[in-house]
């Protein structure tokens, strides 16, 4: 057994202790904010993480390494019956690499899903989203193309967004090659990736192109200039705090870019009509929860079929914690089930 596997096993055994024990080890008491109670495993993980150097005190390279190592310890196992391979596609600044997932029980009528990982446009990779993408492929019975888009500050806004748009168009045009119906693709992502997926739908509409078959936005950043109550209530939340959001923005946006730009903050778009049917998912203990919910409401008000779910006891980034937090694993599988239902014409 490798060192990483040993650490992952130790974390899982520790977090399998009874909830009262974990709360006691985390300092005692229940974390209750904004009418929500934090999962005791997340409470314990947050307490341990607080002993480490703050993300914003690190260099970008150190933050990337720390993030990948931390997520690897909390990640779930790849779903059985799903195979994957690396593919390359032409991008605006050279090749874009992606990981293609194909489930054994793929539905030939299910669209290809283009997926954008989390990380504030600065961190993350196809590796950090790997376990969830296998779950999504299996539960959704669809092929998934997880994109290794360009990151800031080496490539600031809108480089990552451009890569996702490029990958969507390429995947849509090549969908039949991956066992999906010709010319049919969906788009999704979590956190910054969710923002990319949302903005991509607006950009496609502006370009006069067909909408994706579905947009899946998991704890998306839809208004980076927002000052909603959740930005205050969960300002010090783990793993995403208000201070961390400011750190991400400082690396992601250039000196002439504004967080109020609708291609950064799609909630500020005046018209959301005609966009792809949507699944919007938020986490309760997240500064972004209000803006994700607001985006779902605005989509519905514009006549866009929209399913909304909030996992009150979970925190931002829970798709990367499915190996350590059982209710995060349940949520990930439920999201896959929502995608499957939407592909079958049952979006609720």
C-alpha positions as CSV (number, residue, x, y, z in Angstrom):
1,X,0.0,0.0,0.0
2,X,1.4,3.4,-1.0
3,X,1.9,6.3,1.5
4,X,-1.1,8.2,0.0
5,X,-3.3,5.1,0.2
6,X,-2.3,4.6,3.9
7,X,-3.0,8.2,4.7
8,X,-6.4,7.9,3.0
9,X,-7.3,4.8,5.0
10,X,-6.3,6.3,8.3
11,X,-8.4,9.4,7.6
12,X,-11.4,7.2,6.7
13,X,-11.0,5.2,9.9
14,X,-10.7,8.3,12.0
15,X,-13.8,9.9,10.5
16,X,-15.8,6.7,11.0
17,X,-15.8,7.4,14.8
18,X,-19.2,8.4,16.3
19,X,-20.4,11.9,15.7
20,X,-20.2,12.9,19.4
21,X,-16.6,11.7,19.6
22,X,-15.6,13.7,16.4
23,X,-17.3,16.8,17.8
24,X,-15.5,16.4,21.1
25,X,-12.2,16.0,19.2
26,X,-13.0,19.1,17.3
27,X,-13.4,21.2,20.5
28,X,-16.9,20.1,21.5
29,X,-20.3,21.5,20.7
30,X,-22.3,21.7,17.5
31,X,-21.5,24.2,14.7
32,X,-24.8,25.9,14.0
33,X,-24.9,29.0,11.7
34,X,-27.6,30.5,9.6
35,X,-30.1,27.9,10.6
36,X,-27.8,25.1,9.5
37,X,-25.8,22.4,11.4
38,X,-22.4,21.4,10.0
39,X,-21.7,17.8,9.5
40,X,-19.5,16.6,12.4
41,X,-16.9,15.1,10.0
42,X,-16.5,18.4,8.3
43,X,-16.3,20.1,11.7
44,X,-13.4,17.8,12.6
45,X,-11.7,18.2,9.2
46,X,-12.0,22.0,9.5
47,X,-10.5,22.0,13.0
48,X,-7.5,20.0,11.7
49,X,-7.1,22.2,8.6
50,X,-7.0,25.3,10.9
51,X,-3.7,24.0,12.2
52,X,-2.1,24.2,8.8
53,X,-0.8,27.3,7.0
54,X,-3.6,29.4,5.5
55,X,-4.0,28.9,1.8
56,X,-3.6,32.7,1.2
57,X,-0.2,32.7,2.9
58,X,1.2,30.3,0.3
59,X,2.6,30.8,-3.1
60,X,0.4,29.6,-6.0
61,X,2.5,26.5,-6.5
62,X,2.5,25.7,-2.8
63,X,-1.3,26.2,-2.7
64,X,-1.7,23.9,-5.6
65,X,0.4,21.2,-4.1
66,X,-1.3,21.6,-0.7
67,X,-4.8,21.5,-2.2
68,X,-4.1,18.4,-4.3
69,X,-2.5,16.5,-1.3
70,X,-5.4,17.5,1.0
71,X,-8.1,16.5,-1.5
72,X,-6.3,13.2,-2.2
73,X,-6.7,12.2,1.5
74,X,-10.5,13.0,1.4
75,X,-11.3,11.7,-2.1
76,X,-13.5,8.8,-2.8
77,X,-12.6,5.7,-4.9
78,X,-13.2,5.6,-8.6
79,X,-16.5,4.1,-9.5
80,X,-16.2,0.5,-10.8
81,X,-17.2,-0.1,-14.4
82,X,-15.9,3.2,-15.7
83,X,-12.9,3.4,-17.9
84,X,-11.0,6.6,-18.8
85,X,-8.3,7.8,-21.2
86,X,-6.5,11.1,-22.0
87,X,-7.5,13.0,-25.1
88,X,-6.1,16.1,-26.7
89,X,-8.0,18.8,-28.6
90,X,-7.0,21.9,-30.4
91,X,-7.2,25.0,-28.2
92,X,-6.8,28.8,-28.6
93,X,-3.2,28.6,-27.3
94,X,-2.2,25.1,-28.1
95,X,-3.5,21.7,-27.2
96,X,-6.0,21.3,-24.4
97,X,-5.8,18.0,-22.5
98,X,-8.9,16.3,-21.1
99,X,-9.8,13.0,-19.5
100,X,-12.6,11.1,-21.1
101,X,-14.8,8.7,-19.0
102,X,-17.0,6.0,-20.5
103,X,-19.3,3.9,-18.2
104,X,-19.9,0.2,-19.0
105,X,-23.6,0.9,-19.1
106,X,-23.5,4.0,-21.2
107,X,-26.9,5.1,-22.6
108,X,-26.4,5.9,-26.3
109,X,-29.1,8.5,-26.0
110,X,-27.3,10.4,-23.2
111,X,-25.4,13.6,-24.2
112,X,-21.7,13.9,-23.7
113,X,-21.0,15.9,-20.5
114,X,-18.2,18.5,-20.6
115,X,-17.0,19.0,-17.0
116,X,-15.0,21.9,-15.5
117,X,-13.3,21.3,-12.2
118,X,-13.2,23.6,-9.1
119,X,-10.3,25.7,-7.9
120,X,-11.1,29.4,-8.3
121,X,-9.6,29.4,-11.7
122,X,-6.2,29.0,-9.9
123,X,-6.1,25.5,-8.4
124,X,-7.5,22.1,-9.3
125,X,-7.0,19.6,-12.1
126,X,-8.7,16.7,-13.8
127,X,-7.1,14.6,-11.1
128,X,-8.9,16.4,-8.2
129,X,-12.2,15.9,-10.0
130,X,-11.4,12.3,-11.0
131,X,-13.5,10.3,-8.4
132,X,-16.6,12.5,-9.0
133,X,-16.4,12.2,-12.8
134,X,-16.4,8.4,-12.5
135,X,-19.5,8.7,-10.3
136,X,-21.1,11.1,-12.7
137,X,-20.4,8.9,-15.7
138,X,-21.8,5.8,-13.9
139,X,-24.9,7.4,-12.3
140,X,-25.6,9.5,-15.4
141,X,-24.8,6.7,-17.8
142,X,-23.1,9.2,-20.0
143,X,-19.6,9.9,-21.3
144,X,-17.8,12.7,-19.4
145,X,-15.0,14.9,-20.8
146,X,-13.2,16.5,-17.8
147,X,-11.1,19.5,-19.1
148,X,-7.6,20.4,-17.9
149,X,-8.2,24.1,-18.7
150,X,-5.5,26.9,-18.3
151,X,-5.1,28.3,-14.8
152,X,-4.3,31.8,-13.5
153,X,-2.2,33.7,-12.7
154,X,-0.2,32.3,-15.6
155,X,-3.3,32.5,-17.7
156,X,-5.8,35.0,-16.3
157,X,-9.5,35.6,-17.2
158,X,-10.9,34.6,-19.7
159,X,-8.3,31.9,-20.6
160,X,-9.9,29.1,-18.6
161,X,-13.4,30.0,-19.8
162,X,-12.2,30.1,-23.4
163,X,-10.8,26.6,-22.9
164,X,-14.1,25.3,-21.6
165,X,-16.0,26.9,-24.5
166,X,-13.5,25.4,-26.9
167,X,-13.8,21.9,-25.3
168,X,-17.6,22.1,-25.3
169,X,-17.8,23.0,-29.0
170,X,-15.3,20.3,-29.8
171,X,-17.1,17.7,-27.7
172,X,-20.5,18.6,-29.2
173,X,-19.1,18.2,-32.7
174,X,-17.3,14.9,-31.9
175,X,-20.1,13.5,-29.6
176,X,-20.8,10.5,-31.8
177,X,-17.2,9.5,-31.5
178,X,-17.8,9.0,-27.7
179,X,-21.0,7.1,-27.9
180,X,-23.3,10.1,-27.6
181,X,-26.0,11.3,-30.0
182,X,-24.4,13.4,-32.8
183,X,-24.1,17.1,-32.0
184,X,-25.4,16.7,-28.5
185,X,-23.5,17.8,-25.4
186,X,-24.2,19.0,-21.8
187,X,-21.9,21.2,-19.7
188,X,-21.2,21.3,-16.0
189,X,-18.7,22.2,-13.3
190,X,-18.2,22.9,-9.6
191,X,-17.3,26.2,-8.0
192,X,-15.3,28.2,-10.6
193,X,-16.1,25.4,-13.0
194,X,-19.8,25.9,-12.4
195,X,-19.3,29.6,-13.2
196,X,-17.6,28.7,-16.4
197,X,-20.5,26.4,-17.3
198,X,-23.0,29.1,-16.6
199,X,-21.1,31.8,-18.6
200,X,-20.6,29.3,-21.5
201,X,-24.4,29.1,-21.9
202,X,-24.7,32.9,-22.1
203,X,-21.7,33.1,-24.6
204,X,-23.3,30.4,-26.8
205,X,-26.6,32.3,-26.8
206,X,-24.8,35.5,-27.8
207,X,-23.1,33.6,-30.6
208,X,-26.4,32.3,-31.9
209,X,-25.4,28.7,-31.2
210,X,-27.7,26.0,-29.8
211,X,-27.7,25.6,-26.0
212,X,-26.2,22.6,-24.3
213,X,-28.6,19.8,-23.5
214,X,-28.2,20.6,-19.8
215,X,-26.1,22.8,-17.5
216,X,-25.0,21.4,-14.1
217,X,-23.8,24.1,-11.7
218,X,-22.5,22.8,-8.4
219,X,-21.9,25.4,-5.7
220,X,-21.2,27.9,-8.5
221,X,-19.7,31.4,-8.1
222,X,-22.3,33.4,-9.9
223,X,-21.6,36.9,-8.5
224,X,-18.1,37.6,-7.4
225,X,-19.1,41.2,-6.4
226,X,-21.9,40.0,-4.2
227,X,-22.4,41.1,-0.6
228,X,-25.2,38.7,0.4
229,X,-25.9,37.5,4.0
230,X,-24.1,34.2,3.4
231,X,-20.9,36.1,2.6
232,X,-21.0,37.3,6.2
233,X,-22.5,34.3,7.9
234,X,-20.0,31.9,6.4
235,X,-17.2,34.3,5.9
236,X,-14.8,32.1,7.9
237,X,-16.1,28.8,6.5
238,X,-13.9,25.8,5.6
239,X,-12.6,25.3,3.0
240,X,-13.8,28.5,1.2
241,X,-13.7,31.7,3.2
242,X,-14.3,35.2,2.1
243,X,-10.6,35.9,2.5
244,X,-9.9,32.9,0.2
245,X,-12.3,34.2,-2.4
246,X,-10.4,37.5,-2.4
247,X,-7.2,35.6,-2.9
248,X,-8.6,33.7,-5.8
249,X,-9.9,36.9,-7.4
250,X,-6.5,38.6,-7.0
251,X,-4.9,35.8,-9.1
252,X,-7.7,35.2,-11.5
253,X,-8.6,38.7,-12.7
254,X,-6.2,41.0,-14.4
255,X,-5.8,44.7,-13.5
256,X,-8.4,45.8,-16.0
257,X,-11.0,43.2,-15.2
258,X,-14.0,43.7,-12.9
259,X,-15.8,41.2,-10.8
260,X,-19.0,42.8,-12.0
261,X,-18.4,41.7,-15.6
262,X,-21.2,39.4,-16.6
263,X,-18.6,36.9,-17.9
264,X,-17.3,36.7,-14.4
265,X,-20.6,37.1,-12.5
266,X,-23.4,35.6,-14.7
267,X,-26.0,36.4,-12.0
268,X,-25.6,40.0,-13.1
269,X,-26.9,39.2,-16.6
270,X,-30.2,40.9,-17.1
271,X,-31.8,38.2,-19.3
272,X,-31.5,34.5,-18.6
273,X,-34.3,33.4,-20.9
274,X,-33.6,30.7,-23.5
275,X,-30.7,29.1,-21.6
276,X,-30.2,25.4,-21.2
277,X,-32.2,23.4,-18.6
278,X,-30.3,23.6,-15.3
279,X,-29.4,21.6,-12.2
280,X,-28.1,24.0,-9.5
281,X,-26.6,22.6,-6.3
282,X,-25.3,24.5,-3.3
283,X,-23.7,23.7,0.0
284,X,-25.1,25.2,3.2
285,X,-21.8,26.2,4.8
286,X,-20.5,28.2,1.9
287,X,-20.2,32.0,1.3
288,X,-21.6,31.3,-2.2
289,X,-24.8,29.6,-1.1
290,X,-27.0,32.7,-1.5
291,X,-25.8,33.5,-5.0
292,X,-26.2,29.9,-6.2
293,X,-29.8,29.9,-4.9
294,X,-30.4,33.3,-6.4
295,X,-29.2,32.1,-9.8
296,X,-31.6,29.1,-9.7
297,X,-34.5,31.5,-8.8
298,X,-33.5,33.8,-11.7
299,X,-33.3,30.9,-14.1
300,X,-36.8,29.8,-13.1
301,X,-38.2,33.3,-13.3
302,X,-36.8,33.4,-16.9
303,X,-38.7,30.2,-17.8
304,X,-35.7,27.9,-17.7
305,X,-36.5,24.4,-16.3
306,X,-34.4,24.3,-13.2
307,X,-33.8,21.8,-10.4
308,X,-32.3,23.2,-7.2
309,X,-30.8,21.3,-4.3
310,X,-29.1,22.7,-1.2
311,X,-27.1,20.3,1.0
312,X,-27.4,22.2,4.3
313,X,-24.9,20.3,6.4
314,X,-22.1,20.2,3.7
315,X,-19.4,22.8,2.8
316,X,-18.0,24.1,-0.4
317,X,-16.0,21.5,-2.3
318,X,-17.9,18.5,-1.0
319,X,-17.6,16.6,-4.3
320,X,-13.9,16.2,-3.5
321,X,-14.6,14.7,0.0
322,X,-16.7,11.7,-0.9
323,X,-14.2,9.2,0.6
324,X,-14.3,10.8,4.0
325,X,-17.8,12.3,4.4
326,X,-20.6,9.8,3.8
327,X,-23.3,12.4,3.2
328,X,-21.0,14.1,0.6
329,X,-20.9,10.7,-1.2
330,X,-24.7,10.5,-1.0
331,X,-24.9,14.0,-2.5
332,X,-22.5,13.2,-5.3
333,X,-24.6,10.2,-6.3
334,X,-27.8,12.2,-6.0
335,X,-26.4,14.7,-8.4
336,X,-25.5,12.0,-10.8
337,X,-29.1,10.7,-10.5
338,X,-30.5,14.2,-11.2
339,X,-28.4,14.3,-14.4
340,X,-29.7,10.9,-15.4
341,X,-33.3,12.0,-14.8
342,X,-32.7,15.2,-16.7
343,X,-31.4,13.3,-19.7
344,X,-34.5,11.1,-19.5
345,X,-36.7,14.2,-19.6
346,X,-37.5,14.4,-15.9
347,X,-35.9,17.5,-14.5
348,X,-37.4,18.2,-11.0
